[in-house]
Amino acid sequence: LEFVESGGGLVQPGGSLVLSCAPSGSDLGWGAIGWFRQAPGKEREGVAAISSGSGKAYYTDSVRGRFTISRDNTKNTFSLQMNSLTPEDTGVYYCAHFESWPMGTRSWGQGTQVTVNS
């Protein structure tokens, strides 16, 4: 898959950001589309994903209740609404195709920086 990503930026703690992703390619019909993040000195972490088939959403525990992943089937785009951001959410967020949740990434985009800092 190929990915066109947008969103991200700098926000104060408690603020909100939206990430968007428009994947394209022949593998869209299986697995899940979502985001993982990479912060300096930390392990890669699957953040959220949504199944291409069932539409089931997956979240890592640290973002459940604060982040919401959604998809627009008419536009074939995916969004990650991120609320109540904390400095621990800082990192590069990559839109990705997951073969399995949360670490089975098959392909991903260039990433977008999210910085939460006062």
C-alpha positions in Angstrom: 0.0 0.0 0.0 0.9 3.6 -0.4 -0.2 6.3 2.1 -1.0 10.0 1.9 -0.8 11.3 5.5 -1.7 14.7 7.0 -2.2 16.3 10.3 0.0 16.3 13.3 1.9 19.3 14.7 2.5 21.0 18.0 -0.2 21.1 20.7 -0.3 21.9 24.4 -1.1 19.2 26.9 -4.9 18.6 27.0 -5.3 19.7 23.4 -6.5 17.8 20.4 -5.2 16.9 17.0 -6.5 14.9 14.0 -4.4 12.7 11.8 -5.7 11.6 8.4 -4.5 8.9 6.0 -5.5 8.0 2.5 -4.2 4.5 1.7 -4.2 3.1 -1.8 -3.2 -0.2 -3.3 -4.4 -3.7 -3.9 -4.0 -4.9 -0.3 -6.7 -2.6 1.1 -9.3 -5.3 1.4 -7.7 -7.3 4.2 -6.0 -6.7 7.6 -6.4 -3.3 9.3 -5.4 0.3 8.7 -4.3 2.4 11.6 -1.3 4.1 13.2 1.7 3.2 15.1 4.0 5.7 16.8 7.7 5.9 17.5 9.1 8.1 20.2 12.8 8.6 20.9 14.1 5.9 23.1 10.9 4.0 23.2 9.6 0.9 21.5 7.3 1.2 18.5 3.7 1.1 19.6 0.6 0.3 17.8 -1.8 3.1 18.6 -5.1 2.3 16.9 -6.4 0.4 13.9 -9.6 -0.4 12.2 -10.3 -3.7 10.5 -10.8 -3.5 6.8 -13.5 -6.1 6.9 -15.5 -5.9 10.1 -14.7 -2.3 11.0 -13.7 -3.3 14.5 -11.5 -0.8 16.2 -8.4 -1.6 18.2 -6.6 0.7 20.6 -3.6 0.4 22.8 -4.5 0.8 26.5 -2.9 4.2 26.9 -5.1 5.9 24.3 -8.4 4.1 24.8 -11.0 6.7 25.7 -9.0 9.6 24.4 -8.3 8.6 20.7 -10.9 7.6 18.2 -10.2 6.0 14.8 -12.7 6.2 12.0 -12.9 5.5 8.3 -14.9 7.2 5.5 -15.7 4.4 3.1 -16.9 6.8 0.4 -13.5 8.6 0.3 -11.4 5.6 1.5 -9.8 7.7 4.2 -9.0 7.1 7.8 -8.8 9.5 10.7 -7.4 9.5 14.2 -9.0 12.0 16.5 -6.7 12.5 19.4 -8.0 14.3 22.5 -6.6 15.0 25.9 -3.1 14.8 24.6 -0.2 14.4 27.0 3.6 14.7 26.5 3.7 10.9 26.5 1.8 11.0 23.2 4.7 12.8 21.5 6.3 10.9 18.7 6.2 10.2 15.0 2.9 8.7 13.9 2.9 6.4 10.9 -0.2 5.4 9.1 0.2 1.7 8.5 -1.3 -1.5 7.1 -1.5 -4.1 9.9 -1.4 -7.8 9.1 -2.1 -8.4 12.7 -2.7 -6.1 15.7 -0.7 -4.5 17.2 2.7 -5.2 15.8 2.2 -6.9 12.5 2.8 -4.0 10.2 3.1 -4.8 6.6 3.7 -1.3 5.1 3.5 2.3 6.3 3.8 5.9 5.3 6.4 8.5 5.9 5.0 9.5 9.3 4.0 12.8 10.8 5.3 14.4 13.9 3.1 15.0 16.9 4.5 17.0 19.7 2.7 17.7 23.0 4.5 20.4 24.9 3.6 23.4 26.9 
